[in-house]
């Protein structure tokens, strides 16, 4: 009989790392989306007073939720993924 395996040798398998990373990333993204929607979405009302108010037409709050920092950042970026390759092989870009 050989030497008994340690806990790490038995349970930590390198082949599993990619699936752990993928599942961890997915859980992180889902958690972020749930937290964002539950905390700042104008359609979600946790307070009893807000729920009793019924249908709120607060357009300023809705616009602030829709135009988040991520959306503003990505709206200023180029829509092309490979900008340099496209400009090299396709001619000058026609950005607005």
HUJONOR-V876377 format. One record per helix or strand of 2 or more residues. SS is the DSSP state (alpha for helix, beta for strand). FROM is the first residue (numbers start at 1). LEN is the number of residues. If there is no record, write none. Layout:
BEGIN
ss: [SS SS]
from: [FROM FROM]
len: [LEN LEN]
END
This chain:
BEGIN
ss: [alpha alpha alpha alpha alpha alpha]
from: [7 14 48 59 69 83]
len: [5 27 5 8 7 8]
END
